């Protein structure tokens, strides 16, 4: 089987798929385009964070909630590690606090929050997700704490 890296290595092919999938996800988030999500996530996507239910439709709805609370949100990948069927990304989200977020009234302040995401890739799509985020710390700062 030929792969995009040209060296014929299945691991390199999986890494290329994972890296391109991450790039496509970031592009969709930054374009605020959930129409691309069916190309990025499996129908049975498993969300382990507990902040939203599993499934493709739940992922789309979760992103819609994010857009309502952070209409100018942008995502940047600070670091990526791709091995086998796993994609790990250290990311920074940036936005302006123009809407109420988790009962914190708008302050007009620019803010960032960071995540470390781990996805499992299946058939070229994200199938499973775990993450860590510092959003609680950011909310405390926006509250003036």
WOCORZI-V72766 format. One record per backbone hydrogen bond with DSSP energy under -0.5 kcal/mol. CO is the residue of the C=O (numbers start at 1). NH is the residue of the N-H. If there is no record, write none. Layout:
co: [CO CO]
nh: [NH NH]
This chain:
co: [3 9 10 11 12 13 14 15 16 17 18 19 20 21 22 23 24 25 26 27 28 28 29 32 33 34 36 36 37 37 40 42 43 45 45 46 46 55 56 57 58 59 60 61 62 63 64 65 66 69 70 74 76 76 79 81 83 85 86 87 88 89 89 90 90 91 92 93 94 95 96 97 97 100 101 103 104 109 111 113 114 115 116 117 118 119 120 120 122 125 126 127 128 129 130 132 134 135 136 137 138 139 140 141]
nh: [6 13 14 15 16 17 18 19 20 21 22 23 24 25 26 27 28 29 30 31 32 33 32 34 36 37 39 40 40 41 126 45 56 47 55 48 129 59 60 61 62 63 64 65 66 67 68 69 70 99 73 94 78 92 90 88 86 121 83 119 81 91 117 78 79 115 76 113 74 111 98 107 108 102 104 105 101 97 95 93 134 91 132 89 130 87 127 128 125 122 42 46 120 48 118 116 138 139 140 141 142 143 145 144]
